[in-house]
Amino acid sequence: MAVFIEVSRNPDNGYRSFSPAQIRRILIIGMLRTAVWSLDFIKEVIRELDHNNLEQARRMARDSLQYLNGVNCMRMRGIRYLDRLIELQEDEEQKGT
């Protein structure tokens, strides 16, 4: 199943006409793409929403946020260690001069 949205066009002006459900889908896809989720994961979330399985979609969103929070914590820890390593290196360089 490809993630896409079929949109009708207004016959008078040719502009696309989006329904609230289509706009919601676009916003969800955009949010998940910025979080660097795989296309398969995005398809699964959309599939759950299309089947009105809102609780499962909420669970997936919660799990995703927890995962991203963990990744961000690990990145921040890595930055802290790198900063400390740089400080130690600078201290060694100052002692050597």
Protein Blocks (a to p, Z undefined) as FASTA:
>chain_A
ZZdddddddfknopacddfklmmmmmmmmmmmmnopafklmmmmmmmmmnopaklmmmmm
mmmmmmmmmmmmmmmmmmmmmmmmmmmmmmmmmmmZZ
